[in-house]
């Protein structure tokens, strides 16, 4: 997948450069125009919390909404540029991606991790039309397939939900030192500040530093545009986001021993939450392999220890995809007429 993506991006950049050079000299300034638009659609994610980390593992149950606004300017007969702001919600859940009777994916079901992530994305892309328009916008083609590629800056914040009392054995138990309850209140918890893979612990075998919630992505994809009337276009678009992080789902490497996360060396504010969200295998419903440790927290054998390396797979970064319908309004260009004396 990485090799295919690299070749695709390189080829697109070369073709775009050639097209711009060829058409720059044959398109007058008076024929340029701009549009503003909105996009509504759906988002899907590809990463560690799907049966397989590839595009064949899309699950409808994990599809979430997306919305965006954009501004586009046509520079040449085939070439436009677009600036857009998109909000995408993505989600993943081992309990939805697998089942207790699926032998191939049973390990993921028992792992029982889940998340949702609201991604705010600011992008700039080049749009390449298959059909050119050398006339004014009023005489543009009725139907135009196109491709696009660019760069985006995004902010993401993976969260997970916990229901008080769902971790076996914690009800009514308190920390012997502080006297505080071992359980945590119900609600959505931001996962990055919890350091679920030991990001805030100086301990051998843990992740060295927390991941950034601001990332760069490469948006690219295909679409079709249909002319509704003189000033309105309708579009359908599928766009992939190749990211440079494996933490859209807060999952990448290995489990960390619960005692390490509970130690004084863990710099997070809520160590109990760090332990619970690092390993949720005890909440998967299996009781035969359930182990309750002296610290009061439970785990499902063999999860929840540093000897188990199956929490995530750090060899592939996470992706997300946006499928959307768009409505675009053409801003009437101000055509300068020659002055006669």
N, C-alpha and C positions, 0 to 999 in steps of 0.2 A: 504493500500500500504506500509506503514512504517513497519508493522508487517511482511508482506511477504518478504520485502527486508531484514530485519534483520535475518529472518530464513534462507533465501537463502544464504546470506553471511556467516553465521555461519556454515551451512552444507558444503559449498564449502571449507572453511578453514579446517574443520575437515578431509574431504576426501582428500584434497591436502596433509595434513600432514601425513596421513596414507599411501598414495601412495608413497610419497618420502621415508619414512622409509622402506617400503617394497621393493622398487626397487633400493635403493642406493647401496645395496650389490650385485646386479646382473648385473651391467652395467659397462663396462670397460671404462677407460679414453680414450682409442684409438677410441671409437665409438662416442664420442662427436663431434659436429660440430656447426657452426654458420652460420647465414644468415643475409643479409642486404636487405631491401625492401622499396618500396614506396606504398602508399595507396591513392586512389582517390575515392571520394564518395560524400555523401550528409548528411546534418545535419538538424535535427528538434528539436524543443524546446517544452517543456510542462510547462506551468505556468499560470500566471494570464491573459495573453492576448490570450488565446484560449477559445472556447466556454465552455469547462469544463476542469479543470486542471487534466486530466488523459490521458492515452495512446490512448483512442478512439477519441481524439480530434485533431489528426494529420491533418494538412492542407497542401496539395501539393503546394498551392500558397505561403506558408511560408517556403518551403524547400530551403536550401542554400548549397553552395559547402563546401567541406572539403578536405584537403590534408595532408599527413603525411609521415614521414620517420621513419624507425625502425631498430633496431639491436636485433637479437634473438639468444640465445644459447641453444642448446639441452643438458640437463644434464643427463636425464634418458630415458628409452624407451618410457615413456608417458609424461614426464615433461620437459618443457622448460621455460626459462625466457625471457622477452622482455622489452626493453627500447625503448620508442617511443616519438617523438615530433609531435604533430598534431595542425593544424590550422583549426578551425571550425567557420563558420559564422552561427549564428542563428538569427531569426527574428520573430516578431509577430506584428499583426496589427488588431485592432478591426474592422476596415472597411472591412477586408478580411475574418475575422473569423465569422462575422455575417452580417446580412443585415437589411435594414429598414422595411422589411415585415416579419421578424422572431420574433414572439411574445416572444418566450422563451429567445432569445438572444438579444432582442432589446436594453436592458439596456447597454450591452457591445458595441453595435454599436453607441449608443448616447455618451458613455464615450469617444470613439474615440482616445484612446491612441495607440502608435506604438513605435517600437524600432528595432534596429539591434545591434548585439554584436559580435565582433571578439574575439574568445577565443583561446589563445595560451596555449597549454596543454603539460606538460612533465609527462609521466606516466611510471610506472614499474609494470608489471603484470606477474603472473604465468599462463602458458598455459598447459592445461591438455588434452591430446589426447585420443580419444575413442579407437583407434587402436594403439598398441605399435609397435615399431621398435627396435628390438634387434640386427639388423645387421648394417653394415656401411650405410652411407647416400645414396649410389648408389642403395641399395636394399630396400629403404623405401617404404611404401605402396603407391599405386597410388592415393587413395582417403581417407582422414582422417577428420572426424568431430571432433571438439574440443570446449572446453569452456575456459574462462579466467576470472581472477579477480585480482585486485591489488589496487594501490593507485596512485593518480595524484595530481600535483600542477598546478593550472591554473591561468592565468591573464585574466580578462575580463574588458570590458569598454563599457557599453551600451550607444548608441547614438540614437538620433531622428532627423528627418529632418523637417525644417520649411521653408515655402515659404512666403517671405515678402508680407504682405497685406492680408494673409488668415485669420487672427484673426479679426472678425467683429468689426468695429468701431474704429480701431486703426489708420487707414490711416490718416495722416496729424495731428494727435494729439500729443501734447507734454506734458511733465511733468511740472506742474505749478511752481514747485520749481526750478528745474534744467534747464528747457527749452529744454531738450533733447527729441527726438522722443520716443514715447512709443513702437513703433514697433521695431523689430530687423531684421537684414539682413538675407537673405536666406542662408541656409547651414545646415550641420550636426553639432549637438551640443552634446558634452559629457554630460551625464545627472547627473553622480555622483557629480561633482563639483557644480551643480545647487541646490542641496538639495531640490528636488521637493516635498518631504514629510516633509519639515521643519527640516532637519537634522542639519542645521547651524543656527537655531533660538532657543534661550532659551525662550520657550513659553509652557505653559501647554498644553498637548495633542499632542505635536509633537514628532517625533522620537528623541531619546536622542543623537545619534551620527551617523556620516556617515558610510556607509558600506565599507568594504575593497574590493578593486578590485583584490586582491590576495586571492585565496580560495583553499581548499582541496576538492577533489572529489573521489568517489569510482567507477572506471570503471569495468564493468563486462559484459559478453555477450557470444555469440556463433558464431562459424564460421565453414567453411569447407575449406580444402586445397587439391589442385589437382596437381599431379606431371606432369609437362610438358615434361621435359627431365632430364638428369643426374643432372643438376645444377639449374634448374628453377622450381619454384612452383607458382601456381596461387591460390588466396584465395578470398573468399567472407565472409564478417563478419558484424555482427550487434552488436553494443556495446552501452549499456546504461551508463550514468553518473549520479550517485546519488550525488547531491551537498549538501552543508551545508549552502546555502544562498537562500534567496527568492528575490534576487535583480538582477538576470540575465537580467530581463526586466525593472529594476528600479521601479517596482511596488510591494507594499507589504501591506501597511496599509490604511490610510485614506487621504482625501483631507485636505488641509490647507487653511484657509481664505486668500484671496489675500492681504488684508491689512497687515496681519502678515508677508507675504513674502516680501512686499514692505517696511516694517518698517526698521528703522535704526538698529534694533537688528539682522537682517539677514546679515550674514557675507559673503555671496557670492559676487562675483565681478559683476555679471550681474543679478540684481534683476528682471528686466523685463523678461528676458529669464526664470528665475526661476518660475515666475507667469504663463507664457504661457505654459511651458511644464508640470507644475503641473496639469493643467486642460485644456484639449483640446476639451471639449464638445461643445464649441461655434463654432468650425470649422466643426461640423458633418453635417451641412446643414439644421438642423431644425431651424425654426424661430419663431414658435408659443410660445415656452417656453423660448425664449432668453431674458436674463436679462443683461442690461448694468449697472454696478455699478458706483458710483461717481468717483472712481479712474480711470475710462476710460476702464477697462477691462470687457469683457463679459463672461457670463457663461450660461449654459443650466440648467434650473431647473430640479432636485435638486442638481446638481453637483457643485463642486468648493467652498464648505463651510465646515467648521469643523464639522457641524452637519450631513454630509453625510459620511458614513463609507464604501462605496462601491467602493473605488478606487482599492483596492486589498484585497487579503485574505492571512493573515500572518500565517495561520495554516499549510500550506504545502510549503516546499521548491521547488525550480525550478529544472527541469531535462533537459538534452538534450541527443539526441541519434545520433550515427554516423553509417551510413550504407556505407560500402566501398568495393571496389575491390582492391586486392593487387597483386603485382608482387615481388617475393622474389628470390634472387640469393644466392646459397649456396657457401660459401667460402671453397675451398678445404682444409680440415684439414691436418696439417703436422703430419704425422704418424711417430713416432720414431721407427725405426727398431732396433732389438737387435744387439749388436756388438759381432762378433765371433773372438776369438783369436786362 
